[in-house]
Amino acid sequence: MPHDVVAVVGSGVMGNGIAHSLAAGGFTTVLIDAVPQALERARATIEANLAEGVRRGKLQASEALAIGARISTSVDMAAAREAQLVIEAVPEEMQLKHAVFRKLEGVCSADAVFATNTSALSITEIAAAVGNPARVLGMHYFNPAHIMKLIEVVRGLQTGETAVAMALAVAQRCGKETVVINEAPGFATSRINAMIGNEAFYMLMEGVASARDIDKALKLGLNHPMGPFER
Ligand SMILES: NC(=O)c1ccc[n+]([C@@H]2O[C@H](COP(=O)([O-])OP(=O)(O)OC[C@H]3O[C@@H](n4cnc5c(N)ncnc54)[C@H](O)[C@@H]3O)[C@@H](O)[C@H]2O)c1
């Protein structure tokens, strides 16, 4: 696979797990954040998660070392210059995401693909930040991103097939499962999750059951790993 260098912008809750997953897939991974302390925390989290993987027998110690060594960190967006895929995981603010993608556009090669890990913002609107919106799509990871299997690959109205193919290939190499979603608020998961959350609060308001029992019903009756009040 020719796309060996990837970058992640934003090294918080999601960014560190996404970088971990990409490095585990064999990619040379550049993790970028505006805040140096965030990068230090991300590095410590990745090291701790790798150590946990070794402790649980999921990884050899030598593999954990190799994964950690494939991740470099930077506060400079220019460090993404060689990346064929950049995944943005900065806070959920449209203007901030636009600023990040505009900056990336000036740094990366014209054929680099830009993915956003947004949970619910419009991919089409995010893609409007760059001259060629065909290169932009959603790659919606779940927390913790180095463990959770699914990535929602989300097409904006102008997302090109090259970008979709790149996201699917990278996800596959990282051992992830994918679903492809067309532009729609909340994609598949966040949309259904919002309904479950709303309904649970209505049930509580109507006195149908206690929060604890609603959580218990969903976990033991519907096999949800967590109840809506536990999130
Ligand atoms: N937390 C979740 O469970 C979850 C799940 C799926 C998707 N998401 C989405 O992922 C994105 C990131 O969420 P998070 O929870 O990881 O946020 P977070 O606040 O934990 O991390 C965001 C990071 O981005 C950095 N940052 C801010 N501005 C920046 C800039 N201009 N350039 C570089 N770095 C910058 C911050 O310093 C911080 O380290 C959001 O769009 C969110 O909706 C979150």
The ligand as an SDF file (V2000), in Angstrom:
LIG
                    3D

 44 48  0  0  0  0  0  0  0  0999 V2000
  -14.9280   12.0540   22.7620 N   0  0  0  0  0  0  0  0  0  0  0  0
  -15.6560   11.1810   22.0700 C   0  0  0  0  0  0  0  0  0  0  0  0
  -16.1790   10.1800   22.6040 O   0  0  0  0  0  0  0  0  0  0  0  0
  -15.8190   11.3540   20.5810 C   0  0  0  0  0  0  0  0  0  0  0  0
  -16.2560   10.2690   19.8110 C   0  0  0  0  0  0  0  0  0  0  0  0
  -16.3400   10.3940   18.4240 C   0  0  0  0  0  0  0  0  0  0  0  0
  -16.0280   11.6220   17.8230 C   0  0  0  0  0  0  0  0  0  0  0  0
  -15.6320   12.6880   18.5960 N   0  0  0  0  0  0  0  0  0  0  0  0
  -15.2740   13.9320   17.9000 C   0  0  0  0  0  0  0  0  0  0  0  0
  -13.8610   13.9780   17.8180 O   0  0  0  0  0  0  0  0  0  0  0  0
  -13.4170   15.3530   17.8370 C   0  0  0  0  0  0  0  0  0  0  0  0
  -12.4180   15.5310   18.9580 C   0  0  0  0  0  0  0  0  0  0  0  0
  -13.0490   15.2070   20.1910 O   0  0  0  0  0  0  0  0  0  0  0  0
  -12.1940   14.8670   21.5110 P   0  0  0  0  0  0  0  0  0  0  0  0
  -13.1760   14.3510   22.5030 O   0  0  0  0  0  0  0  0  0  0  0  0
  -11.0020   14.0300   21.1480 O   0  0  0  0  0  0  0  0  0  0  0  0
  -11.7060   16.3580   21.9160 O   0  0  0  0  0  0  0  0  0  0  0  0
  -10.5730   16.7700   22.9820 P   0  0  0  0  0  0  0  0  0  0  0  0
  -10.9950   18.0890   23.5090 O   0  0  0  0  0  0  0  0  0  0  0  0
  -10.2910   15.6490   23.9160 O   0  0  0  0  0  0  0  0  0  0  0  0
   -9.2630   16.9690   22.0640 O   0  0  0  0  0  0  0  0  0  0  0  0
   -9.1410   17.9880   21.1100 C   0  0  0  0  0  0  0  0  0  0  0  0
   -7.6630   18.3370   20.9400 C   0  0  0  0  0  0  0  0  0  0  0  0
   -7.5470   19.2350   19.8500 O   0  0  0  0  0  0  0  0  0  0  0  0
   -6.5310   20.1710   20.1800 C   0  0  0  0  0  0  0  0  0  0  0  0
   -6.7020   21.3680   19.3650 N   0  0  0  0  0  0  0  0  0  0  0  0
   -7.5880   22.3880   19.5080 C   0  0  0  0  0  0  0  0  0  0  0  0
   -7.4260   23.2730   18.5160 N   0  0  0  0  0  0  0  0  0  0  0  0
   -6.4300   22.8240   17.7230 C   0  0  0  0  0  0  0  0  0  0  0  0
   -5.8080   23.3150   16.5470 C   0  0  0  0  0  0  0  0  0  0  0  0
   -6.1970   24.4490   15.9650 N   0  0  0  0  0  0  0  0  0  0  0  0
   -4.7990   22.5940   15.9880 N   0  0  0  0  0  0  0  0  0  0  0  0
   -4.3850   21.4390   16.5720 C   0  0  0  0  0  0  0  0  0  0  0  0
   -4.9440   20.9200   17.7000 N   0  0  0  0  0  0  0  0  0  0  0  0
   -5.9460   21.6080   18.2600 C   0  0  0  0  0  0  0  0  0  0  0  0
   -6.7040   20.4150   21.6690 C   0  0  0  0  0  0  0  0  0  0  0  0
   -5.5200   20.9500   22.2440 O   0  0  0  0  0  0  0  0  0  0  0  0
   -7.0370   19.0170   22.1680 C   0  0  0  0  0  0  0  0  0  0  0  0
   -5.8680   18.3150   22.5550 O   0  0  0  0  0  0  0  0  0  0  0  0
  -14.7040   16.1990   17.9600 C   0  0  0  0  0  0  0  0  0  0  0  0
  -15.1220   16.5900   16.6880 O   0  0  0  0  0  0  0  0  0  0  0  0
  -15.6900   15.2160   18.5820 C   0  0  0  0  0  0  0  0  0  0  0  0
  -17.0330   15.5450   18.2790 O   0  0  0  0  0  0  0  0  0  0  0  0
  -15.5070   12.5850   19.9520 C   0  0  0  0  0  0  0  0  0  0  0  0
  1  2  1  0
  2  3  2  0
  2  4  1  0
  4  5  1  0
  4 44  2  0
  5  6  2  0
  6  7  1  0
  7  8  2  0
  8  9  1  0
  8 44  1  0
  9 10  1  0
  9 42  1  0
 10 11  1  0
 11 12  1  0
 11 40  1  0
 12 13  1  0
 13 14  1  0
 14 15  2  0
 14 16  1  0
 14 17  1  0
 17 18  1  0
 18 19  2  0
 18 20  1  0
 18 21  1  0
 21 22  1  0
 22 23  1  0
 23 24  1  0
 23 38  1  0
 24 25  1  0
 25 26  1  0
 25 36  1  0
 26 27  1  0
 26 35  1  0
 27 28  2  0
 28 29  1  0
 29 30  1  0
 29 35  2  0
 30 31  1  0
 30 32  2  0
 32 33  1  0
 33 34  2  0
 34 35  1  0
 36 37  1  0
 36 38  1  0
 38 39  1  0
 40 41  1  0
 40 42  1  0
 42 43  1  0
M  CHG  2   8   1  16  -1
M  END
$$$$
